C-alpha cells in the first residue's frame, strides 16, 4: 500500500513539473495581439449648489411624487427635506 501511494505522489509531482511550465509558457506568450488606440470623448460636468447648510450630507434623492422635494441624508442619521430651494425647519427623520 505504501509503495502505491509513494509512486502515485511521484507521478503527480512529475506531472506538475511538466504541466506548470507549459501552462506558464502558454499564458505568457504575447501572440499577435493588436493594440487599439482609444480616445475618450471630451466631456464636461458642471455642478450647481441647490441649497446649503448641511454638515455631512451622505445621500440625496427626490420624493418621486412630482412635488420637487429632495430628501437629504446626513451622517448623523437625520433626513432633511429641501422644498423650493430651502431646507424645511423640521427634519423628516432624526
mmCIF file as gemmi writes it, N, C-alpha and C atoms, coordinates in Angstrom:
data_model
loop_
_atom_site.group_PDB
_atom_site.id
_atom_site.type_symbol
_atom_site.label_atom_id
_atom_site.label_alt_id
_atom_site.label_comp_id
_atom_site.label_asym_id
_atom_site.label_entity_id
_atom_site.label_seq_id
_atom_site.pdbx_PDB_ins_code
_atom_site.Cartn_x
_atom_site.Cartn_y
_atom_site.Cartn_z
_atom_site.occupancy
_atom_site.B_iso_or_equiv
_atom_site.pdbx_formal_charge
_atom_site.auth_seq_id
_atom_site.auth_asym_id
_atom_site.pdbx_PDB_model_num
ATOM 1 N N . UNK Axp A 1 ? 0.828 -1.193 0 1 0 ? 1 A 1
ATOM 2 C CA . UNK Axp A 1 ? 0 0 0 1 0 ? 1 A 1
ATOM 3 C C . UNK Axp A 1 ? 0.865 1.246 0 1 0 ? 1 A 1
ATOM 4 N N . UNK Axp A 2 ? 1.918 1.273 0.868 1 0 ? 2 A 1
ATOM 5 C CA . UNK Axp A 2 ? 2.78 2.448 0.937 1 0 ? 2 A 1
ATOM 6 C C . UNK Axp A 2 ? 3.482 2.686 -0.389 1 0 ? 2 A 1
ATOM 7 N N . UNK Axp A 3 ? 3.883 1.606 -1.026 1 0 ? 3 A 1
ATOM 8 C CA . UNK Axp A 3 ? 4.585 1.74 -2.302 1 0 ? 3 A 1
ATOM 9 C C . UNK Axp A 3 ? 3.674 2.371 -3.354 1 0 ? 3 A 1
ATOM 10 N N . UNK Axp A 4 ? 2.389 1.969 -3.378 1 0 ? 4 A 1
ATOM 11 C CA . UNK Axp A 4 ? 1.433 2.52 -4.336 1 0 ? 4 A 1
ATOM 12 C C . UNK Axp A 4 ? 1.22 4.016 -4.089 1 0 ? 4 A 1
ATOM 13 N N . UNK Axp A 5 ? 1.085 4.396 -2.842 1 0 ? 5 A 1
ATOM 14 C CA . UNK Axp A 5 ? 0.887 5.805 -2.5 1 0 ? 5 A 1
ATOM 15 C C . UNK Axp A 5 ? 2.116 6.614 -2.896 1 0 ? 5 A 1
ATOM 16 N N . UNK Axp A 6 ? 3.302 6.068 -2.635 1 0 ? 6 A 1
ATOM 17 C CA . UNK Axp A 6 ? 4.538 6.769 -2.962 1 0 ? 6 A 1
ATOM 18 C C . UNK Axp A 6 ? 4.684 6.946 -4.461 1 0 ? 6 A 1
ATOM 19 N N . UNK Axp A 7 ? 4.386 5.925 -5.243 1 0 ? 7 A 1
ATOM 20 C CA . UNK Axp A 7 ? 4.503 6.059 -6.695 1 0 ? 7 A 1
ATOM 21 C C . UNK Axp A 7 ? 3.419 6.998 -7.242 1 0 ? 7 A 1
ATOM 22 N N . UNK Axp A 8 ? 2.257 7.006 -6.625 1 0 ? 8 A 1
ATOM 23 C CA . UNK Axp A 8 ? 1.202 7.918 -7.047 1 0 ? 8 A 1
ATOM 24 C C . UNK Axp A 8 ? 1.648 9.362 -6.842 1 0 ? 8 A 1
ATOM 25 N N . UNK Axp A 9 ? 2.26 9.653 -5.7 1 0 ? 9 A 1
ATOM 26 C CA . UNK Axp A 9 ? 2.751 11.01 -5.432 1 0 ? 9 A 1
ATOM 27 C C . UNK Axp A 9 ? 3.864 11.394 -6.395 1 0 ? 9 A 1
ATOM 28 N N . UNK Axp A 10 ? 4.746 10.446 -6.709 1 0 ? 10 A 1
ATOM 29 C CA . UNK Axp A 10 ? 5.826 10.724 -7.655 1 0 ? 10 A 1
ATOM 30 C C . UNK Axp A 10 ? 5.253 11.052 -9.033 1 0 ? 10 A 1
ATOM 31 N N . UNK Axp A 11 ? 4.209 10.354 -9.434 1 0 ? 11 A 1
ATOM 32 C CA . UNK Axp A 11 ? 3.583 10.631 -10.727 1 0 ? 11 A 1
ATOM 33 C C . UNK Axp A 11 ? 2.945 12.024 -10.724 1 0 ? 11 A 1
ATOM 34 N N . UNK Axp A 12 ? 2.284 12.375 -9.628 1 0 ? 12 A 1
ATOM 35 C CA . UNK Axp A 12 ? 1.657 13.694 -9.543 1 0 ? 12 A 1
ATOM 36 C C . UNK Axp A 12 ? 2.689 14.805 -9.562 1 0 ? 12 A 1
ATOM 37 N N . UNK Axp A 13 ? 3.792 14.614 -8.839 1 0 ? 13 A 1
ATOM 38 C CA . UNK Axp A 13 ? 4.85 15.627 -8.827 1 0 ? 13 A 1
ATOM 39 C C . UNK Axp A 13 ? 5.474 15.751 -10.206 1 0 ? 13 A 1
ATOM 40 N N . UNK Axp A 14 ? 5.702 14.636 -10.879 1 0 ? 14 A 1
ATOM 41 C CA . UNK Axp A 14 ? 6.257 14.674 -12.226 1 0 ? 14 A 1
ATOM 42 C C . UNK Axp A 14 ? 5.311 15.373 -13.207 1 0 ? 14 A 1
ATOM 43 N N . UNK Axp A 15 ? 4.026 15.086 -13.091 1 0 ? 15 A 1
ATOM 44 C CA . UNK Axp A 15 ? 3.037 15.736 -13.953 1 0 ? 15 A 1
ATOM 45 C C . UNK Axp A 15 ? 3.015 17.243 -13.682 1 0 ? 15 A 1
ATOM 46 N N . UNK Axp A 16 ? 3.081 17.602 -12.422 1 0 ? 16 A 1
ATOM 47 C CA . UNK Axp A 16 ? 3.094 19.019 -12.055 1 0 ? 16 A 1
ATOM 48 C C . UNK Axp A 16 ? 4.333 19.72 -12.613 1 0 ? 16 A 1
ATOM 49 N N . UNK Axp A 17 ? 5.47 19.061 -12.559 1 0 ? 17 A 1
ATOM 50 C CA . UNK Axp A 17 ? 6.71 19.65 -13.077 1 0 ? 17 A 1
ATOM 51 C C . UNK Axp A 17 ? 6.642 19.887 -14.583 1 0 ? 17 A 1
ATOM 52 N N . UNK Axp A 18 ? 5.917 19.059 -15.295 1 0 ? 18 A 1
ATOM 53 C CA . UNK Axp A 18 ? 5.781 19.226 -16.743 1 0 ? 18 A 1
ATOM 54 C C . UNK Axp A 18 ? 4.666 20.214 -17.074 1 0 ? 18 A 1
ATOM 55 N N . UNK Axp A 19 ? 3.565 20.133 -16.354 1 0 ? 19 A 1
ATOM 56 C CA . UNK Axp A 19 ? 2.389 20.934 -16.684 1 0 ? 19 A 1
ATOM 57 C C . UNK Axp A 19 ? 2.563 22.406 -16.33 1 0 ? 19 A 1
ATOM 58 N N . UNK Axp A 20 ? 3.176 22.699 -15.199 1 0 ? 20 A 1
ATOM 59 C CA . UNK Axp A 20 ? 3.304 24.085 -14.762 1 0 ? 20 A 1
ATOM 60 C C . UNK Axp A 20 ? 4.096 24.938 -15.748 1 0 ? 20 A 1
ATOM 61 N N . UNK Axp A 21 ? 5.286 24.521 -16.19 1 0 ? 21 A 1
ATOM 62 C CA . UNK Axp A 21 ? 5.99 25.35 -17.176 1 0 ? 21 A 1
ATOM 63 C C . UNK Axp A 21 ? 5.225 25.478 -18.492 1 0 ? 21 A 1
ATOM 64 N N . UNK Axp A 22 ? 4.523 24.431 -18.896 1 0 ? 22 A 1
ATOM 65 C CA . UNK Axp A 22 ? 3.756 24.501 -20.137 1 0 ? 22 A 1
ATOM 66 C C . UNK Axp A 22 ? 2.628 25.518 -20.012 1 0 ? 22 A 1
ATOM 67 N N . UNK Axp A 23 ? 1.94 25.516 -18.896 1 0 ? 23 A 1
ATOM 68 C CA . UNK Axp A 23 ? 0.855 26.478 -18.674 1 0 ? 23 A 1
ATOM 69 C C . UNK Axp A 23 ? 1.394 27.897 -18.624 1 0 ? 23 A 1
ATOM 70 N N . UNK Axp A 24 ? 2.517 28.085 -17.96 1 0 ? 24 A 1
ATOM 71 C CA . UNK Axp A 24 ? 3.118 29.418 -17.885 1 0 ? 24 A 1
ATOM 72 C C . UNK Axp A 24 ? 3.555 29.917 -19.258 1 0 ? 24 A 1
ATOM 73 N N . UNK Axp A 25 ? 4.134 29.055 -20.062 1 0 ? 25 A 1
ATOM 74 C CA . UNK Axp A 25 ? 4.553 29.461 -21.397 1 0 ? 25 A 1
ATOM 75 C C . UNK Axp A 25 ? 3.362 29.852 -22.268 1 0 ? 25 A 1
ATOM 76 N N . UNK Axp A 26 ? 2.307 29.082 -22.181 1 0 ? 26 A 1
ATOM 77 C CA . UNK Axp A 26 ? 1.119 29.381 -22.99 1 0 ? 26 A 1
ATOM 78 C C . UNK Axp A 26 ? 0.477 30.686 -22.54 1 0 ? 26 A 1
ATOM 79 N N . UNK Axp A 27 ? 0.358 30.885 -21.23 1 0 ? 27 A 1
ATOM 80 C CA . UNK Axp A 27 ? -0.329 32.082 -20.739 1 0 ? 27 A 1
ATOM 81 C C . UNK Axp A 27 ? 0.5 33.346 -20.906 1 0 ? 27 A 1
ATOM 82 N N . UNK Axp A 28 ? 1.809 33.235 -20.953 1 0 ? 28 A 1
ATOM 83 C CA . UNK Axp A 28 ? 2.653 34.425 -21.063 1 0 ? 28 A 1
ATOM 84 C C . UNK Axp A 28 ? 3.039 34.769 -22.492 1 0 ? 28 A 1
ATOM 85 N N . UNK Axp A 29 ? 2.703 33.909 -23.431 1 0 ? 29 A 1
ATOM 86 C CA . UNK Axp A 29 ? 3.091 34.215 -24.807 1 0 ? 29 A 1
ATOM 87 C C . UNK Axp A 29 ? 2.313 35.42 -25.294 1 0 ? 29 A 1
ATOM 88 N N . UNK Axp A 30 ? 3.022 36.332 -25.947 1 0 ? 30 A 1
ATOM 89 C CA . UNK Axp A 30 ? 2.41 37.58 -26.386 1 0 ? 30 A 1
ATOM 90 C C . UNK Axp A 30 ? 1.41 37.395 -27.496 1 0 ? 30 A 1
ATOM 91 N N . UNK Axp A 31 ? 1.66 36.509 -28.392 1 0 ? 31 A 1
ATOM 92 C CA . UNK Axp A 31 ? 0.754 36.309 -29.511 1 0 ? 31 A 1
ATOM 93 C C . UNK Axp A 31 ? 0.793 37.497 -30.448 1 0 ? 31 A 1
ATOM 94 N N . UNK Axp A 32 ? -0.148 37.53 -31.36 1 0 ? 32 A 1
ATOM 95 C CA . UNK Axp A 32 ? -0.203 38.605 -32.341 1 0 ? 32 A 1
ATOM 96 C C . UNK Axp A 32 ? -1.358 39.536 -32.006 1 0 ? 32 A 1
ATOM 97 N N . UNK Axp A 33 ? -1.399 40.007 -30.786 1 0 ? 33 A 1
ATOM 98 C CA . UNK Axp A 33 ? -2.479 40.908 -30.376 1 0 ? 33 A 1
ATOM 99 C C . UNK Axp A 33 ? -2.331 42.269 -31.028 1 0 ? 33 A 1
ATOM 100 N N . UNK Axp A 34 ? -3.455 42.902 -31.266 1 0 ? 34 A 1
ATOM 101 C CA . UNK Axp A 34 ? -3.443 44.215 -31.879 1 0 ? 34 A 1
ATOM 102 C C . UNK Axp A 34 ? -3.648 45.262 -30.805 1 0 ? 34 A 1
ATOM 103 N N . UNK Axp A 35 ? -2.901 46.342 -30.922 1 0 ? 35 A 1
ATOM 104 C CA . UNK Axp A 35 ? -3.116 47.436 -29.981 1 0 ? 35 A 1
ATOM 105 C C . UNK Axp A 35 ? -4.163 48.369 -30.575 1 0 ? 35 A 1
ATOM 106 N N . UNK Axp A 36 ? -5.023 48.86 -29.711 1 0 ? 36 A 1
ATOM 107 C CA . UNK Axp A 36 ? -6.108 49.724 -30.141 1 0 ? 36 A 1
ATOM 108 C C . UNK Axp A 36 ? -5.934 51.07 -29.465 1 0 ? 36 A 1
ATOM 109 N N . UNK Axp A 37 ? -5.912 52.109 -30.266 1 0 ? 37 A 1
ATOM 110 C CA . UNK Axp A 37 ? -5.857 53.463 -29.712 1 0 ? 37 A 1
ATOM 111 C C . UNK Axp A 37 ? -7.27 53.945 -29.484 1 0 ? 37 A 1
ATOM 112 N N . UNK Axp A 38 ? -7.545 54.377 -28.277 1 0 ? 38 A 1
ATOM 113 C CA . UNK Axp A 38 ? -8.874 54.843 -27.93 1 0 ? 38 A 1
ATOM 114 C C . UNK Axp A 38 ? -8.76 56.213 -27.295 1 0 ? 38 A 1
ATOM 115 N N . UNK Axp A 39 ? -9.5 57.148 -27.817 1 0 ? 39 A 1
ATOM 116 C CA . UNK Axp A 39 ? -9.549 58.479 -27.242 1 0 ? 39 A 1
ATOM 117 C C . UNK Axp A 39 ? -10.972 58.721 -26.752 1 0 ? 39 A 1
ATOM 118 N N . UNK Axp A 40 ? -11.092 58.971 -25.473 1 0 ? 40 A 1
ATOM 119 C CA . UNK Axp A 40 ? -12.412 59.21 -24.893 1 0 ? 40 A 1
ATOM 120 C C . UNK Axp A 40 ? -12.919 60.579 -25.339 1 0 ? 40 A 1
ATOM 121 N N . UNK Axp A 41 ? -14.199 60.666 -25.608 1 0 ? 41 A 1
ATOM 122 C CA . UNK Axp A 41 ? -14.736 61.972 -25.999 1 0 ? 41 A 1
ATOM 123 C C . UNK Axp A 41 ? -14.648 62.96 -24.829 1 0 ? 41 A 1
ATOM 124 N N . UNK Axp A 42 ? -14.407 64.213 -25.167 1 0 ? 42 A 1
ATOM 125 C CA . UNK Axp A 42 ? -14.302 65.241 -24.135 1 0 ? 42 A 1
ATOM 126 C C . UNK Axp A 42 ? -15.679 65.494 -23.536 1 0 ? 42 A 1
ATOM 127 N N . UNK Axp A 43 ? -15.736 65.431 -22.234 1 0 ? 43 A 1
ATOM 128 C CA . UNK Axp A 43 ? -16.992 65.688 -21.545 1 0 ? 43 A 1
ATOM 129 C C . UNK Axp A 43 ? -16.751 66.733 -20.476 1 0 ? 43 A 1
ATOM 130 N N . UNK Axp A 44 ? -17.813 67.385 -20.089 1 0 ? 44 A 1
ATOM 131 C CA . UNK Axp A 44 ? -17.687 68.348 -19.003 1 0 ? 44 A 1
ATOM 132 C C . UNK Axp A 44 ? -18.853 68.156 -18.053 1 0 ? 44 A 1
ATOM 133 N N . UNK Axp A 45 ? -18.575 68.401 -16.809 1 0 ? 45 A 1
ATOM 134 C CA . UNK Axp A 45 ? -19.587 68.279 -15.765 1 0 ? 45 A 1
ATOM 135 C C . UNK Axp A 45 ? -19.651 69.606 -15.039 1 0 ? 45 A 1
ATOM 136 N N . UNK Axp A 46 ? -20.847 70.076 -14.853 1 0 ? 46 A 1
ATOM 137 C CA . UNK Axp A 46 ? -21 71.299 -14.073 1 0 ? 46 A 1
ATOM 138 C C . UNK Axp A 46 ? -21.894 70.993 -12.879 1 0 ? 46 A 1
ATOM 139 N N . UNK Axp A 47 ? -21.531 71.52 -11.738 1 0 ? 47 A 1
ATOM 140 C CA . UNK Axp A 47 ? -22.277 71.316 -10.507 1 0 ? 47 A 1
ATOM 141 C C . UNK Axp A 47 ? -22.943 72.616 -10.094 1 0 ? 47 A 1
ATOM 142 N N . UNK Axp A 48 ? -24.165 72.504 -9.636 1 0 ? 48 A 1
ATOM 143 C CA . UNK Axp A 48 ? -24.899 73.667 -9.179 1 0 ? 48 A 1
ATOM 144 C C . UNK Axp A 48 ? -25.384 73.399 -7.764 1 0 ? 48 A 1
ATOM 145 N N . UNK Axp A 49 ? -25.033 74.272 -6.836 1 0 ? 49 A 1
ATOM 146 C CA . UNK Axp A 49 ? -25.485 74.107 -5.466 1 0 ? 49 A 1
ATOM 147 C C . UNK Axp A 49 ? -26.944 74.532 -5.38 1 0 ? 49 A 1
ATOM 148 N N . UNK Axp A 50 ? -27.782 73.628 -4.924 1 0 ? 50 A 1
ATOM 149 C CA . UNK Axp A 50 ? -29.21 73.902 -4.811 1 0 ? 50 A 1
ATOM 150 C C . UNK Axp A 50 ? -29.504 74.571 -3.483 1 0 ? 50 A 1
ATOM 151 N N . UNK Axp A 51 ? -28.919 74.066 -2.426 1 0 ? 51 A 1
ATOM 152 C CA . UNK Axp A 51 ? -29.143 74.596 -1.088 1 0 ? 51 A 1
ATOM 153 C C . UNK Axp A 51 ? -27.919 74.246 -0.233 1 0 ? 51 A 1
ATOM 154 N N . UNK Axp A 52 ? -27.641 75.035 0.765 1 0 ? 52 A 1
ATOM 155 C CA . UNK Axp A 52 ? -26.504 74.791 1.645 1 0 ? 52 A 1
ATOM 156 C C . UNK Axp A 52 ? -26.979 74.556 3.067 1 0 ? 52 A 1
ATOM 157 N N . UNK Axp A 53 ? -26.021 74.509 3.979 1 0 ? 53 A 1
ATOM 158 C CA . UNK Axp A 53 ? -26.359 74.377 5.387 1 0 ? 53 A 1
ATOM 159 C C . UNK Axp A 53 ? -26.299 72.966 5.929 1 0 ? 53 A 1
ATOM 160 N N . UNK Axp A 54 ? -25.79 72.03 5.153 1 0 ? 54 A 1
ATOM 161 C CA . UNK Axp A 54 ? -25.667 70.664 5.65 1 0 ? 54 A 1
ATOM 162 C C . UNK Axp A 54 ? -24.257 70.46 6.179 1 0 ? 54 A 1
ATOM 163 N N . UNK Axp A 55 ? -24.137 69.671 7.257 1 0 ? 55 A 1
ATOM 164 C CA . UNK Axp A 55 ? -22.809 69.439 7.835 1 0 ? 55 A 1
ATOM 165 C C . UNK Axp A 55 ? -22.089 68.285 7.14 1 0 ? 55 A 1
ATOM 166 N N . UNK Axp A 56 ? -22.71 67.139 7.057 1 0 ? 56 A 1
ATOM 167 C CA . UNK Axp A 56 ? -22.106 65.962 6.405 1 0 ? 56 A 1
ATOM 168 C C . UNK Axp A 56 ? -23.155 65.216 5.593 1 0 ? 56 A 1
ATOM 169 N N . UNK Axp A 57 ? -23.56 65.743 4.438 1 0 ? 57 A 1
ATOM 170 C CA . UNK Axp A 57 ? -24.561 65.03 3.639 1 0 ? 57 A 1
ATOM 171 C C . UNK Axp A 57 ? -23.973 63.767 3.021 1 0 ? 57 A 1
ATOM 172 N N . UNK Axp A 58 ? -24.741 62.69 3.076 1 0 ? 58 A 1
ATOM 173 C CA . UNK Axp A 58 ? -24.286 61.411 2.529 1 0 ? 58 A 1
ATOM 174 C C . UNK Axp A 58 ? -25.031 61.02 1.261 1 0 ? 58 A 1
ATOM 175 N N . UNK Axp A 59 ? -26.318 61.317 1.212 1 0 ? 59 A 1
ATOM 176 C CA . UNK Axp A 59 ? -27.118 60.887 0.063 1 0 ? 59 A 1
ATOM 177 C C . UNK Axp A 59 ? -28.233 61.888 -0.176 1 0 ? 59 A 1
ATOM 178 N N . UNK Axp A 60 ? -28.716 61.907 -1.405 1 0 ? 60 A 1
ATOM 179 C CA . UNK Axp A 60 ? -29.828 62.77 -1.771 1 0 ? 60 A 1
ATOM 180 C C . UNK Axp A 60 ? -30.71 62.014 -2.751 1 0 ? 60 A 1
ATOM 181 N N . UNK Axp A 61 ? -31.998 62.17 -2.597 1 0 ? 61 A 1
ATOM 182 C CA . UNK Axp A 61 ? -32.949 61.55 -3.513 1 0 ? 61 A 1
ATOM 183 C C . UNK Axp A 61 ? -34.177 62.431 -3.617 1 0 ? 61 A 1
ATOM 184 N N . UNK Axp A 62 ? -34.919 62.249 -4.687 1 0 ? 62 A 1
ATOM 185 C CA . UNK Axp A 62 ? -36.146 63.032 -4.834 1 0 ? 62 A 1
ATOM 186 C C . UNK Axp A 62 ? -37.318 62.254 -4.268 1 0 ? 62 A 1
ATOM 187 N N . UNK Axp A 63 ? -38.42 62.944 -4.037 1 0 ? 63 A 1
ATOM 188 C CA . UNK Axp A 63 ? -39.594 62.311 -3.445 1 0 ? 63 A 1
ATOM 189 C C . UNK Axp A 63 ? -40.251 61.332 -4.412 1 0 ? 63 A 1
ATOM 190 N N . UNK Axp A 64 ? -40.123 61.578 -5.7 1 0 ? 64 A 1
ATOM 191 C CA . UNK Axp A 64 ? -40.7 60.675 -6.682 1 0 ? 64 A 1
ATOM 192 C C . UNK Axp A 64 ? -42.191 60.853 -6.868 1 0 ? 64 A 1
ATOM 193 N N . UNK Axp A 65 ? -42.77 61.912 -6.287 1 0 ? 65 A 1
ATOM 194 C CA . UNK Axp A 65 ? -44.213 62.127 -6.418 1 0 ? 65 A 1
ATOM 195 C C . UNK Axp A 65 ? -44.543 63.389 -7.217 1 0 ? 65 A 1
ATOM 196 N N . UNK Axp A 66 ? -43.529 63.974 -7.852 1 0 ? 66 A 1
ATOM 197 C CA . UNK Axp A 66 ? -43.757 65.16 -8.659 1 0 ? 66 A 1
ATOM 198 C C . UNK Axp A 66 ? -43.781 66.462 -7.881 1 0 ? 66 A 1
ATOM 199 N N . UNK Axp A 67 ? -43.562 66.393 -6.583 1 0 ? 67 A 1
ATOM 200 C CA . UNK Axp A 67 ? -43.615 67.606 -5.761 1 0 ? 67 A 1
ATOM 201 C C . UNK Axp A 67 ? -42.332 68.428 -5.84 1 0 ? 67 A 1
ATOM 202 N N . UNK Axp A 68 ? -41.242 67.824 -6.317 1 0 ? 68 A 1
ATOM 203 C CA . UNK Axp A 68 ? -39.971 68.532 -6.399 1 0 ? 68 A 1
ATOM 204 C C . UNK Axp A 68 ? -39.192 68.52 -5.099 1 0 ? 68 A 1
ATOM 205 N N . UNK Axp A 69 ? -39.705 67.827 -4.084 1 0 ? 69 A 1
ATOM 206 C CA . UNK Axp A 69 ? -38.982 67.747 -2.808 1 0 ? 69 A 1
ATOM 207 C C . UNK Axp A 69 ? -37.745 66.871 -2.949 1 0 ? 69 A 1
ATOM 208 N N . UNK Axp A 70 ? -36.711 67.208 -2.186 1 0 ? 70 A 1
ATOM 209 C CA . UNK Axp A 70 ? -35.494 66.401 -2.112 1 0 ? 70 A 1
ATOM 210 C C . UNK Axp A 70 ? -35.303 65.961 -0.672 1 0 ? 70 A 1
ATOM 211 N N . UNK Axp A 71 ? -34.873 64.735 -0.483 1 0 ? 71 A 1
ATOM 212 C CA . UNK Axp A 71 ? -34.55 64.216 0.834 1 0 ? 71 A 1
ATOM 213 C C . UNK Axp A 71 ? -33.036 64.103 0.927 1 0 ? 71 A 1
ATOM 214 N N . UNK Axp A 72 ? -32.453 64.736 1.94 1 0 ? 72 A 1
ATOM 215 C CA . UNK Axp A 72 ? -31.001 64.723 2.128 1 0 ? 72 A 1
ATOM 216 C C . UNK Axp A 72 ? -30.703 63.976 3.428 1 0 ? 72 A 1
ATOM 217 N N . UNK Axp A 73 ? -29.866 62.945 3.327 1 0 ? 73 A 1
ATOM 218 C CA . UNK Axp A 73 ? -29.475 62.155 4.492 1 0 ? 73 A 1
ATOM 219 C C . UNK Axp A 73 ? -28.13 62.664 4.975 1 0 ? 73 A 1
ATOM 220 N N . UNK Axp A 74 ? -28.063 63.009 6.265 1 0 ? 74 A 1
ATOM 221 C CA . UNK Axp A 74 ? -26.798 63.462 6.843 1 0 ? 74 A 1
ATOM 222 C C . UNK Axp A 74 ? -26.167 62.337 7.643 1 0 ? 74 A 1
ATOM 223 N N . UNK Axp A 75 ? -24.874 62.459 7.901 1 0 ? 75 A 1
ATOM 224 C CA . UNK Axp A 75 ? -24.112 61.41 8.556 1 0 ? 75 A 1
ATOM 225 C C . UNK Axp A 75 ? -24.668 61.056 9.925 1 0 ? 75 A 1
ATOM 226 N N . UNK Axp A 76 ? -25.193 61.994 10.665 1 0 ? 76 A 1
ATOM 227 C CA . UNK Axp A 76 ? -25.746 61.712 11.984 1 0 ? 76 A 1
ATOM 228 C C . UNK Axp A 76 ? -27.034 60.919 11.951 1 0 ? 76 A 1
ATOM 229 N N . UNK Axp A 77 ? -27.628 60.714 10.773 1 0 ? 77 A 1
ATOM 230 C CA . UNK Axp A 77 ? -28.838 59.935 10.643 1 0 ? 77 A 1
ATOM 231 C C . UNK Axp A 77 ? -30.064 60.778 10.36 1 0 ? 77 A 1
ATOM 232 N N . UNK Axp A 78 ? -29.941 62.078 10.389 1 0 ? 78 A 1
ATOM 233 C CA . UNK Axp A 78 ? -31.09 62.942 10.128 1 0 ? 78 A 1
ATOM 234 C C . UNK Axp A 78 ? -31.395 62.974 8.634 1 0 ? 78 A 1
ATOM 235 N N . UNK Axp A 79 ? -32.674 62.936 8.304 1 0 ? 79 A 1
ATOM 236 C CA . UNK Axp A 79 ? -33.137 63.078 6.928 1 0 ? 79 A 1
ATOM 237 C C . UNK Axp A 79 ? -33.886 64.396 6.856 1 0 ? 79 A 1
ATOM 238 N N . UNK Axp A 80 ? -33.382 65.318 6.05 1 0 ? 80 A 1
ATOM 239 C CA . UNK Axp A 80 ? -33.991 66.636 5.943 1 0 ? 80 A 1
ATOM 240 C C . UNK Axp A 80 ? -34.64 66.793 4.574 1 0 ? 80 A 1
ATOM 241 N N . UNK Axp A 81 ? -35.682 67.62 4.536 1 0 ? 81 A 1
ATOM 242 C CA . UNK Axp A 81 ? -36.423 67.857 3.298 1 0 ? 81 A 1
ATOM 243 C C . UNK Axp A 81 ? -36.038 69.214 2.738 1 0 ? 81 A 1
ATOM 244 N N . UNK Axp A 82 ? -35.744 69.249 1.446 1 0 ? 82 A 1
ATOM 245 C CA . UNK Axp A 82 ? -35.494 70.507 0.74 1 0 ? 82 A 1
ATOM 246 C C . UNK Axp A 82 ? -36.715 70.757 -0.139 1 0 ? 82 A 1
ATOM 247 N N . UNK Axp A 83 ? -37.356 71.89 0.096 1 0 ? 83 A 1
ATOM 248 C CA . UNK Axp A 83 ? -38.569 72.25 -0.639 1 0 ? 83 A 1
ATOM 249 C C . UNK Axp A 83 ? -38.388 73.649 -1.2 1 0 ? 83 A 1
ATOM 250 N N . UNK Axp A 84 ? -38.494 73.799 -2.512 1 0 ? 84 A 1
ATOM 251 C CA . UNK Axp A 84 ? -38.372 75.099 -3.186 1 0 ? 84 A 1
ATOM 252 C C . UNK Axp A 84 ? -37.06 75.807 -2.856 1 0 ? 84 A 1
ATOM 253 N N . UNK Axp A 85 ? -35.966 75.06 -2.779 1 0 ? 85 A 1
ATOM 254 C CA . UNK Axp A 85 ? -34.65 75.656 -2.546 1 0 ? 85 A 1
ATOM 255 C C . UNK Axp A 85 ? -34.354 75.996 -1.107 1 0 ? 85 A 1
ATOM 256 N N . UNK Axp A 86 ? -35.188 75.578 -0.172 1 0 ? 86 A 1
ATOM 257 C CA . UNK Axp A 86 ? -34.958 75.863 1.249 1 0 ? 86 A 1
ATOM 258 C C . UNK Axp A 86 ? -35.116 74.582 2.054 1 0 ? 86 A 1
ATOM 259 N N . UNK Axp A 87 ? -34.32 74.475 3.123 1 0 ? 87 A 1
ATOM 260 C CA . UNK Axp A 87 ? -34.395 73.313 3.999 1 0 ? 87 A 1
ATOM 261 C C . UNK Axp A 87 ? -35.568 73.506 4.952 1 0 ? 87 A 1
ATOM 262 N N . UNK Axp A 88 ? -36.412 72.49 5.08 1 0 ? 88 A 1
ATOM 263 C CA . UNK Axp A 88 ? -37.555 72.556 5.992 1 0 ? 88 A 1
ATOM 264 C C . UNK Axp A 88 ? -37.064 72.669 7.431 1 0 ? 88 A 1
ATOM 265 N N . UNK Axp A 89 ? -37.817 73.375 8.251 1 0 ? 89 A 1
ATOM 266 C CA . UNK Axp A 89 ? -37.427 73.614 9.65 1 0 ? 89 A 1
ATOM 267 C C . UNK Axp A 89 ? -37.373 72.312 10.443 1 0 ? 89 A 1
ATOM 268 N N . UNK Axp A 90 ? -38.323 71.427 10.236 1 0 ? 90 A 1
ATOM 269 C CA . UNK Axp A 90 ? -38.359 70.149 10.948 1 0 ? 90 A 1
ATOM 270 C C . UNK Axp A 90 ? -37.746 69.054 10.084 1 0 ? 90 A 1
ATOM 271 N N . UNK Axp A 91 ? -36.837 68.253 10.646 1 0 ? 91 A 1
ATOM 272 C CA . UNK Axp A 91 ? -36.299 67.133 9.855 1 0 ? 91 A 1
ATOM 273 C C . UNK Axp A 91 ? -37.383 66.085 9.606 1 0 ? 91 A 1
ATOM 274 N N . UNK Axp A 92 ? -37.287 65.414 8.489 1 0 ? 92 A 1
ATOM 275 C CA . UNK Axp A 92 ? -38.228 64.357 8.144 1 0 ? 92 A 1
ATOM 276 C C . UNK Axp A 92 ? -38.066 63.183 9.104 1 0 ? 92 A 1
ATOM 277 N N . UNK Axp A 93 ? -36.803 62.902 9.457 1 0 ? 93 A 1
ATOM 278 C CA . UNK Axp A 93 ? -36.482 61.789 10.349 1 0 ? 93 A 1
ATOM 279 C C . UNK Axp A 93 ? -35.18 62.135 11.044 1 0 ? 93 A 1
ATOM 280 N N . UNK Axp A 94 ? -35.115 61.866 12.348 1 0 ? 94 A 1
ATOM 281 C CA . UNK Axp A 94 ? -33.84 62.092 13.056 1 0 ? 94 A 1
ATOM 282 C C . UNK Axp A 94 ? -33.536 60.974 14.004 1 0 ? 94 A 1
